[in-house]
Amino acid sequence: MMIILVGLLLTSLVCSPVSASAAAPVEVQGPADGLRFSDLGWSKDENDFFEYVPNEGVFERGTRVWGFMEVTGFESYFADGLYYNDLTVDVFLKTGFGLRLFGKRDVIEFNDGTDEPQEYIWFYLWVDIPWWAPPGTYIAEVVVRDRVGEQEVVHAEKLRVR
């Protein structure tokens, strides 16, 4: 019986969400003049490809949360008459202890050629909140890597699950 109680206690500690308020917005890591996020937001609905319905960061368990983001400051190279970027995107949902509840690496890759260099790249992605996740505050983390410029930027934001 004691082993079961200790196991339940350890499980609740490992799986417990962040205790801080969801109102604390954004933590962005990366250089101010290099690769960076120029726009971002979270939504309950993908609504339209170029628009999103902003959300205060409160979502339901067992739902999909949409992130709409734009990056700038990446490098490109010129080959065969075209400009190329090489960006990849990872997305994670974590507890305050760093336990990943959801994660996808290289969920998006940008490496198509264009006639002119791009200043901004806009994209959207999603995080699936598990139905079994306890109510609380979690951390959604988006990592964008510029493989040409050998840069990386990380956006970590608290999302509240009820």
Backbone torsions as a table, in degrees:
resi	resn	phi	psi	omega
1	MET	NA	-42.8	-179.4
2	MET	-62.9	-38.1	179.4
3	ILE	-63.6	-40.0	178.5
4	ILE	-64.1	-43.7	179.1
5	LEU	-63.4	-43.2	178.0
6	VAL	-64.2	-41.5	177.6
7	GLY	-61.1	-43.6	177.9
8	LEU	-64.3	-40.5	178.6
9	LEU	-63.4	-46.8	178.9
10	LEU	-63.5	-41.0	177.8
11	THR	-61.7	-42.6	-179.8
12	SER	-67.3	-34.0	177.7
13	LEU	-69.3	-42.6	-178.6
14	VAL	-70.4	-39.4	-175.8
15	CYS	-90.7	-4.7	-177.3
16	SER	-69.5	142.6	-178.4
17	PRO	-75.4	178.8	177.3
18	VAL	-65.3	141.2	-177.7
19	SER	-87.8	-12.4	-177.1
20	ALA	-72.9	162.0	-179.2
21	SER	-68.8	149.0	177.9
22	ALA	-73.4	-11.8	-178.0
23	ALA	-71.4	-23.4	178.1
24	ALA	-67.1	112.8	-164.8
25	PRO	-75.2	-85.7	-157.6
26	VAL	-124.5	142.9	170.2
27	GLU	-127.5	114.6	-179.0
28	VAL	-116.7	129.2	176.8
29	GLN	-112.9	134.9	178.5
30	GLY	147.0	165.3	-178.0
31	PRO	-69.2	147.8	-179.0
32	ALA	-71.2	-25.4	-177.6
33	ASP	-110.7	-1.9	178.4
34	GLY	-101.2	-146.6	178.4
35	LEU	-58.9	128.4	-177.1
36	ARG	-158.1	161.8	173.6
37	PHE	-82.6	130.4	177.1
38	SER	-103.1	-16.3	176.6
39	ASP	-161.3	146.2	176.1
40	LEU	-164.8	155.7	177.7
41	GLY	-169.9	158.8	179.3
42	TRP	-116.2	147.0	-175.9
43	SER	-146.5	157.7	174.5
44	LYS	-82.5	-14.7	-170.7
45	ASP	-139.7	142.6	176.1
46	GLU	-77.0	-17.4	172.6
47	ASN	48.2	-77.2	-176.5
48	ASP	-144.4	153.6	-175.2
49	PHE	-59.8	-38.3	-176.8
50	PHE	-106.4	8.8	179.1
51	GLU	-136.1	153.3	173.6
52	TYR	-140.3	152.4	177.5
53	VAL	-94.4	106.7	-175.9
54	PRO	-60.4	154.5	-179.0
55	ASN	-134.2	148.9	-179.4
56	GLU	-76.9	6.4	178.1
57	GLY	93.6	21.0	179.4
58	VAL	-116.8	124.0	-174.9
59	PHE	-135.9	162.7	-179.3
60	GLU	-92.7	151.2	174.0
61	ARG	-64.8	147.6	177.2
62	GLY	75.0	17.0	-179.8
63	THR	-116.5	168.4	176.2
64	ARG	-101.2	131.2	179.1
65	VAL	-108.6	129.4	-177.5
66	TRP	-99.2	134.0	174.3
67	GLY	-112.8	130.1	179.9
68	PHE	-115.8	121.6	-170.6
69	MET	-140.6	155.4	177.6
70	GLU	-137.1	134.9	178.6
71	VAL	-120.0	155.5	176.7
72	THR	-145.7	171.9	177.6
73	GLY	84.7	11.1	178.4
74	PHE	-86.9	162.7	179.8
75	GLU	-102.3	157.0	176.6
76	SER	-135.1	169.0	175.8
77	TYR	-132.6	157.1	-176.8
78	PHE	-108.6	127.1	177.9
79	ALA	-152.9	137.8	176.6
80	ASP	53.5	37.3	176.7
81	GLY	78.7	9.0	-179.8
82	LEU	-130.5	155.5	174.7
83	TYR	-97.7	134.2	-178.1
84	TYR	-122.6	140.9	170.0
85	ASN	-113.0	160.7	174.9
86	ASP	-141.0	87.9	-178.7
87	LEU	-116.0	143.7	172.4
88	THR	-129.4	153.7	-176.2
89	VAL	-130.6	133.4	172.4
90	ASP	-115.0	153.0	176.8
91	VAL	-140.6	140.0	-177.7
92	PHE	-141.1	152.7	167.8
93	LEU	-122.4	122.7	-172.9
94	LYS	-129.4	156.6	170.8
95	THR	-82.0	174.7	177.4
96	GLY	-63.2	-21.7	178.6
97	PHE	-89.2	0.0	179.4
98	GLY	89.9	3.0	177.9
99	LEU	-69.6	124.1	-178.3
100	ARG	-83.6	121.9	176.3
101	LEU	-93.0	-24.3	-179.8
102	PHE	-150.1	141.2	177.1
103	GLY	-164.5	140.9	174.8
104	LYS	-142.5	126.0	176.5
105	ARG	-96.8	146.0	179.8
106	ASP	50.2	40.8	-179.5
107	VAL	-66.3	-26.7	176.6
108	ILE	-135.0	138.8	173.8
109	GLU	-132.3	131.8	176.0
110	PHE	-113.9	114.8	176.9
111	ASN	-152.5	22.7	177.8
112	ASP	-82.0	149.4	177.9
113	GLY	-84.0	147.2	177.1
114	THR	-133.0	158.2	-179.5
115	ASP	-67.5	-31.3	-179.3
116	GLU	-127.8	151.5	179.1
117	PRO	-63.7	142.6	179.4
118	GLN	-92.6	137.9	177.0
119	GLU	-92.4	-33.6	-178.3
120	TYR	-130.8	148.5	170.1
121	ILE	-128.7	128.1	-177.2
122	TRP	-108.1	139.6	178.6
123	PHE	-153.6	164.5	171.2
124	TYR	-133.9	154.3	-179.4
125	LEU	-148.4	-179.5	-179.8
126	TRP	-140.6	159.3	173.7
127	VAL	-126.2	126.8	175.7
128	ASP	-91.4	120.8	177.8
129	ILE	-87.4	119.5	-177.8
130	PRO	-60.3	145.3	179.9
131	TRP	-65.6	-24.9	-176.8
132	TRP	-91.4	-1.6	-179.0
133	ALA	-66.1	128.2	178.3
134	PRO	-64.1	147.6	175.7
135	PRO	-57.7	143.1	180.0
136	GLY	156.1	-163.4	-178.1
137	THR	-110.0	130.8	-178.9
138	TYR	-121.6	173.1	180.0
139	ILE	-115.2	120.9	172.0
140	ALA	-94.5	127.9	-176.4
141	GLU	-124.6	130.0	177.3
142	VAL	-120.2	127.9	-179.5
143	VAL	-117.7	123.6	176.7
144	VAL	-114.6	127.7	178.9
145	ARG	-115.3	132.0	173.8
146	ASP	-101.0	104.3	-175.6
147	ARG	-78.2	-18.3	175.3
148	VAL	-75.8	-51.6	-178.0
149	GLY	-85.8	-0.5	-178.5
150	GLU	50.5	51.1	179.3
151	GLN	-122.7	159.8	176.2
152	GLU	-145.6	140.9	173.7
153	VAL	-130.1	140.5	-178.2
154	VAL	-121.7	130.1	173.6
155	HIS	-115.5	122.5	177.5
156	ALA	-122.3	126.3	-177.2
157	GLU	-136.4	142.5	178.7
158	LYS	-80.3	130.7	175.3
159	LEU	-120.9	134.0	-179.3
160	ARG	-94.9	133.5	179.8
161	VAL	-114.5	130.4	178.4
162	ARG	-122.8	NA	NA
